[in-house]
Amino acid sequence: MILRPSPNHDARPAGAVVDTLVLHYTGMATAEEALARLGDAAAKVSAHYLIEESGAVTALVAEDRRAWHAGQSSWRGRPDVNSRSIGIELVNPGHAFGYRPFPPGQMAALLDLGQAILARHPIPPRNVVGHADIAPARKEDPGELFDWRLLAAHGIGLWPDPTIAPVAGPAEDLLRRWGYAVPDLASVEQALVAFQRHFRPARCDGGADAETLALLGRLLAMAGEAA
């Protein structure tokens, strides 16, 4: 692991417990540009780790410090996600600069790092999220090409089990129960797009169709939510 400390962090609030893992893409043309920005005090942005497409991992902020990666955000009714999360940046040009799949070496490094983080912190599977999940009105990363199913298969996050009977309900209620801040930080349609990028990447249109609602309901059932 490469050490490249960023100045962009501060103390977590007293008593804060790290219970969320947030995945991002850098959305910049090169890894070096991303590292320069994450280390620039004037930018006031950082993450705990950055993983290059080769699989090289750079540590930027100590896990016991609050890195500034989430911005205005909320998950499961709690704002200030930075205070209780670990943030990982994945080098990828993003939708603005030629979005592309995340290569195997990068994903392998993420699996190793993610499993190590989960071993150190009490992060439940439903709290392994993308930046789009916690800020659906303004973010879309890591996007529809990211392999969330692979992570879940290695114990990092959840993936809907088609054999589970779904919890039923209107879209807004199911989204809120899963963790999205609707309508506070996003409209129902924006939250549905974020959800689909994560769990139904073949269709990211914000539609509350039967399959999307069933996926939401299955996840809630898997997380122990009552019908």
C-alpha positions as CSV (number, residue, x, y, z in Angstrom):
1,M,0.0,0.0,0.0
2,I,1.2,3.5,-0.9
3,L,1.0,6.2,1.7
4,R,0.2,9.7,0.4
5,P,-1.4,11.6,3.3
6,S,-4.1,14.2,2.5
7,P,-4.5,17.3,4.7
8,N,-8.3,17.1,4.1
9,H,-9.7,15.5,7.2
10,D,-10.8,16.3,10.7
11,A,-11.8,14.5,13.9
12,R,-14.8,12.3,13.9
13,P,-17.5,13.4,16.5
14,A,-17.1,12.0,20.0
15,G,-18.6,8.5,20.1
16,A,-19.0,8.1,16.4
17,V,-18.9,4.5,15.1
18,V,-17.9,3.7,11.6
19,D,-20.9,1.8,10.2
20,T,-20.9,2.8,6.5
21,L,-18.7,2.1,3.5
22,V,-19.0,4.5,0.6
23,L,-17.7,3.7,-2.9
24,H,-16.9,6.4,-5.4
25,Y,-15.3,6.8,-8.8
26,T,-12.8,9.7,-9.3
27,G,-14.5,11.1,-12.4
28,M,-11.2,12.6,-13.6
29,A,-9.1,11.9,-16.6
30,T,-6.1,10.3,-14.8
31,A,-5.2,8.8,-11.5
32,E,-2.6,11.4,-10.9
33,E,-5.1,14.2,-11.4
34,A,-7.4,12.6,-8.9
35,L,-4.6,12.1,-6.3
36,A,-3.5,15.7,-6.8
37,R,-7.0,16.9,-6.1
38,L,-7.5,14.6,-3.1
39,G,-4.3,16.0,-1.6
40,D,-5.0,19.7,-2.4
41,A,-5.9,21.6,0.8
42,A,-7.7,24.2,-1.3
43,A,-10.0,21.5,-2.7
44,K,-11.2,20.4,0.7
45,V,-12.0,16.9,-0.6
46,S,-10.5,13.5,0.3
47,A,-11.2,9.9,0.9
48,H,-9.5,7.2,3.0
49,Y,-8.3,5.2,0.1
50,L,-7.8,5.4,-3.7
51,I,-7.6,2.3,-5.9
52,E,-6.0,2.6,-9.3
53,E,-7.1,0.5,-12.3
54,S,-3.9,-1.5,-11.9
55,G,-5.0,-2.5,-8.4
56,A,-2.5,-0.2,-6.6
57,V,-3.9,1.1,-3.4
58,T,-3.1,4.5,-1.9
59,A,-3.9,5.4,1.7
60,L,-4.8,9.1,2.1
61,V,-6.6,9.5,5.4
62,A,-6.4,7.3,8.6
63,E,-9.6,5.4,9.2
64,D,-10.0,7.0,12.7
65,R,-10.3,10.4,11.0
66,R,-13.2,11.9,9.1
67,A,-12.3,12.2,5.4
68,W,-14.3,14.7,3.3
69,H,-15.7,12.5,0.6
70,A,-19.5,12.4,1.0
71,G,-20.6,16.0,1.0
72,Q,-24.2,16.7,1.6
73,S,-25.5,13.2,2.1
74,S,-27.8,11.0,4.1
75,W,-28.3,7.3,4.6
76,R,-31.0,5.6,6.7
77,G,-32.2,8.8,8.2
78,R,-28.8,10.1,9.3
79,P,-27.1,13.0,7.6
80,D,-23.3,13.8,7.7
81,V,-22.3,10.4,6.3
82,N,-18.6,11.5,6.5
83,S,-18.7,11.3,10.3
84,R,-19.4,7.5,10.3
85,S,-18.0,6.2,7.1
86,I,-15.0,5.0,5.2
87,G,-14.7,6.4,1.7
88,I,-12.9,4.6,-1.2
89,E,-12.2,6.3,-4.5
90,L,-11.9,4.0,-7.6
91,V,-10.0,5.5,-10.5
92,N,-12.3,5.8,-13.4
93,P,-12.9,8.7,-15.8
94,G,-16.6,8.6,-15.0
95,H,-19.6,9.6,-17.1
96,A,-18.0,13.0,-18.1
97,F,-14.7,11.6,-19.4
98,G,-15.3,8.2,-20.9
99,Y,-16.9,5.9,-18.3
100,R,-15.7,2.4,-18.6
101,P,-15.8,-0.9,-16.7
102,F,-13.7,-1.4,-13.6
103,P,-10.9,-3.8,-14.5
104,P,-10.3,-7.1,-12.7
105,G,-7.2,-6.0,-10.9
106,Q,-8.9,-3.0,-9.5
107,M,-11.9,-5.1,-8.3
108,A,-9.6,-7.7,-6.7
109,A,-7.9,-5.0,-4.7
110,L,-11.2,-3.6,-3.7
111,L,-12.4,-7.0,-2.5
112,D,-9.3,-7.3,-0.3
113,L,-9.5,-3.8,1.1
114,G,-13.3,-4.0,1.6
115,Q,-13.0,-7.3,3.5
116,A,-10.3,-5.9,5.7
117,I,-12.4,-2.7,6.5
118,L,-15.4,-4.8,7.4
119,A,-13.2,-6.9,9.7
120,R,-12.3,-3.7,11.5
121,H,-15.6,-1.9,11.7
122,P,-19.3,-3.0,12.4
123,I,-20.6,-2.2,8.9
124,P,-23.9,-4.0,8.1
125,P,-24.3,-5.2,4.5
126,R,-27.0,-2.7,3.7
127,N,-24.6,0.1,4.6
128,V,-22.2,-0.7,1.8
129,V,-23.3,2.0,-0.6
130,G,-22.3,4.2,-3.6
131,H,-22.0,7.9,-3.6
132,A,-25.2,8.0,-5.7
133,D,-27.1,6.2,-3.0
134,I,-26.3,8.8,-0.3
135,A,-26.6,11.8,-2.6
136,P,-28.9,10.7,-5.4
137,A,-29.9,14.3,-6.6
138,R,-26.3,15.2,-7.5
139,K,-24.1,12.1,-7.8
140,E,-24.2,9.0,-10.1
141,D,-21.0,7.1,-9.1
142,P,-19.7,4.5,-9.1
143,G,-22.4,4.0,-11.8
144,E,-24.1,1.2,-13.7
145,L,-20.9,-0.5,-14.8
146,F,-19.8,-1.2,-11.2
147,D,-20.1,-4.9,-10.2
148,W,-22.0,-4.8,-6.9
149,R,-23.0,-8.4,-7.4
150,L,-19.4,-9.5,-7.2
151,L,-18.9,-7.6,-4.0
152,A,-21.9,-9.2,-2.4
153,A,-20.7,-12.6,-3.4
154,H,-17.6,-11.9,-1.4
155,G,-19.5,-10.7,1.7
156,I,-19.4,-7.0,0.9
157,G,-22.9,-5.6,0.7
158,L,-26.2,-7.3,-0.3
159,W,-27.6,-8.5,-3.6
160,P,-31.3,-9.4,-4.0
161,D,-32.1,-13.1,-3.6
162,P,-34.8,-14.0,-6.1
163,T,-36.1,-16.7,-3.8
164,I,-37.0,-14.3,-1.1
165,A,-40.6,-13.0,-0.9
166,P,-40.4,-9.2,-1.2
167,V,-41.9,-6.6,1.2
168,A,-44.6,-4.7,-0.6
169,G,-45.4,-1.0,-0.6
170,P,-45.3,2.2,-2.6
171,A,-42.0,3.2,-4.1
172,E,-41.3,6.2,-1.8
173,D,-42.0,4.1,1.3
174,L,-39.7,1.3,0.2
175,L,-36.9,3.7,-0.8
176,R,-37.1,5.5,2.5
177,R,-37.1,2.2,4.4
178,W,-34.0,1.0,2.5
179,G,-32.1,4.2,3.3
180,Y,-32.7,6.9,0.6
181,A,-33.5,10.4,1.8
182,V,-36.7,11.1,-0.1
183,P,-37.9,13.7,-0.6
184,D,-35.3,15.6,1.5
185,L,-32.2,15.1,-0.7
186,A,-33.9,13.6,-3.8
187,S,-37.1,13.1,-5.6
188,V,-38.5,9.6,-5.8
189,E,-37.4,9.3,-9.4
190,Q,-33.8,10.4,-8.6
191,A,-33.6,7.8,-5.8
192,L,-35.0,5.1,-8.1
193,V,-32.3,5.9,-10.7
194,A,-29.6,5.6,-8.0
195,F,-31.2,2.3,-6.8
196,Q,-31.3,1.0,-10.3
197,R,-27.7,1.9,-11.0
198,H,-26.8,-0.2,-8.0
199,F,-29.2,-3.2,-8.3
200,R,-30.7,-3.1,-11.8
201,P,-28.1,-1.5,-14.1
202,A,-29.8,-2.6,-17.3
203,R,-32.6,-0.1,-16.6
204,C,-31.7,3.2,-15.0
205,D,-34.8,5.3,-16.0
206,G,-36.2,6.0,-12.5
207,G,-39.4,4.0,-13.2
208,A,-41.2,2.3,-10.4
209,D,-42.0,-0.8,-12.4
210,A,-42.8,-4.1,-10.8
211,E,-39.3,-5.6,-11.1
212,T,-37.6,-2.6,-9.4
213,L,-40.1,-2.6,-6.6
214,A,-39.6,-6.3,-6.1
215,L,-35.9,-5.9,-5.9
216,L,-36.3,-3.2,-3.2
217,G,-38.8,-5.4,-1.3
218,R,-36.5,-8.4,-1.4
219,L,-33.6,-6.4,-0.1
220,L,-35.7,-5.1,2.8
221,A,-36.8,-8.7,3.6
222,M,-33.2,-9.9,3.5
223,A,-32.3,-7.1,5.9
224,G,-35.0,-8.2,8.3
225,E,-37.5,-5.5,7.6
226,A,-41.1,-6.5,8.4
227,A,-43.7,-6.6,5.6
